[in-house]
Amino acid sequence: MTDAGKNSERSAYDVVVIGAGPVGENVADRARAAGLSTAVVESELVGGECSYWACMPSKALLRPVVARADARRVPGLSAAVQGPLDVEAVLAHRDEEASHWKDDGQVAWLESVGADVHRGTGRLTGPREVTVTAPDGTEHRLTARHAVAVCTGSRAVVPSLPGVEEARPWTSREATSAKEAPGRLVIVGGGVVGVEMATVWQALGSEVTLLIRGSGLLPKMEPFAGELVADALTEAGARIRTGVSVTALRRPAPDGPVTVELDDGDRIEADEILFATGRAPRTDDLGLETIGLEPGSWLTVDDSCRVEGTDWLYAVGDVNHRALLTHQGKYQARIAGAAIAARTGKTPLDTAPWGAHAATADHGAVPQVVFTDPEAASVGLTLAEAERAGHRVRAVDHNLAAVAGSGLYADGYRGRARMIVDLDREILLGVTFVGPGIGELLHSATIAVAGEVPIARLWHAVPAYPTISEVWLRLLEAFRG
C-alpha cells in the first residue's frame, strides 16, 4: 500500500526484474529477446556490484601486479621491472574500469534492448506486485503478468564485535575503491576476496597481515591451491596468521589507527582493517513477508531458478545461494529467462540435466579463477567433495613446472595441476590448476567437466607444443599409466 501524501501510479509488464546488476541485466535481455515487456528496478548503480565494487575494479587492480610478477620471471626483461608500481596510474586505471562509478553506459544498454529502467528501491507488496520507492519518496506500483525475478545479489558480512562501529572496517567495496594504499592493512578472511586484496595492497605498498580462523587459504579449493598462494604472499612480504579470530576492535580517534584484539590475547595495530568473511543475501528489505517468505533469507529455487512454492517468482544469482559468482549468475539468468519465456508461451520445458531450462552446471561444473600470483583456477568437485558425494574417484596430479610451456613462460615456474576422475564412468568430475598464467586454461577444463567428455576421447584432444596446456597430456598419461 502507498503512504498518504505520496504519488502513486500503476504499470503492468510481462516481467519485472528487481536488481540491475549483470544478473538482472541478463534476465531482462532474455525476456526482451522473447518479446516480453520488461521493467528493471535498481536502487544503486545499473551494472551492480561486479561493475563497480567487485570483478571489474578488483581485476583492474590485480592486472599490473600479476603482469609485473610475470615479467620479473622472464630473462632479459626482469631487470627492467624491479621498481615499484605507479600507484597513481594503477588507481586511475581502476577508476576507468569502474566507469568512475557512473552508470550512464549500462543504463543506455538496458534501454537499447527495450527494458524500462525504474530508479528506486523495489519491494514485493503481494503476488506479482512490486512497489518502487523513488529517491524523492514517490511510489510507483508495478505488476507482472507472468514473472518477478529477484536479482538483488548479496552484501558483505561484517561480524558483530565490540568496537566494530567506531572502527569503520572496510568491506570488499572499500577495498576495491580505496583512493590510496593504507600503510598497514589487516585482512580478516582467507577466501577469494581476502587473498586477492592481500595481493593488490601488498604490491601497492601496504604492510598486509592476513588473519585466518582456519588452517589455510582458499578453503573451498584443493589444499595445495591455498598453500601455493600462501607461499607467494609470504615471499612478497605479507604476514599470514592461521587459527586466530578477532574478538574486538578499538579506534578511539576517527582518523587514527585501529587496534585489533585476537582470541590468543595478541593485539595488532593497523591503519585499516578489511573483513572478507562471507556474504549475506540482500533480501532483508525486499517485502518477502508479504508473500509468506522470511526477510533476509536465501531463496531456494529449482533448476529453472523459480522459487520453490511459487509459480511466478524467480531468484537468480547470489540471492539463491547456489554459486556466488558473476559468470554463474549470468548463466542462471540465461536459463531463467528462457524458462520464463517458455512458461509464458505455454511451451514444454526441458528441465532434464543439461536441458535448456535447467541450471545444471550449478551442481558440478562451476568454474572460478582467483587472480593472485600464482593464479588458482578450478571447476567441478575437489577430491574431498567427490569422496563425500560417494563417487569412486582417483586424483591425478602433475607438476606444472615439468611442462615445457611453463619453463618458457617463466624462470622458476611453480605450479600444480589435478584432475578428479570418476572411475566408474571414466569422466572428469573436477580439475584444479595453480600457477602463473593458468586462468586461460580453465575453460578447456570446464568443457571437459560440463560435457562429461570420456577420458578415451580426451586422449585425442592434442595440446599444442610448447604450451602450458600440454599438462592435459601429462595428466592423461599419468592416469593411463
NORFENJO-V891503 format. One record per helix or strand of 2 or more residues. SS is the DSSP state (helix for helix, strand for strand). FROM is the first residue (numbers start at 0). TO is the last residue. Records with the same first field share a line. If there is no record, write none. Layout:
SS=FROM-TO, FROM-TO
This chain:
strand=9-17, 37-41, 115-118, 120-125, 128-132, 138-149, 153-155, 183-187, 206-211, 238-241, 245-249, 257-261, 266-269, 271-274, 278-280, 305-306, 312-314, 366-369, 374-379, 392-398, 415-421, 426-434
helix=21-32, 47-51, 54-70, 77-80, 86-96, 98-100, 103-111, 163-166, 171-176, 191-202, 222-235, 287-290, 317-319, 325-343, 360-363, 382-387, 399-401, 403-408, 438-449, 454-457, 467-479
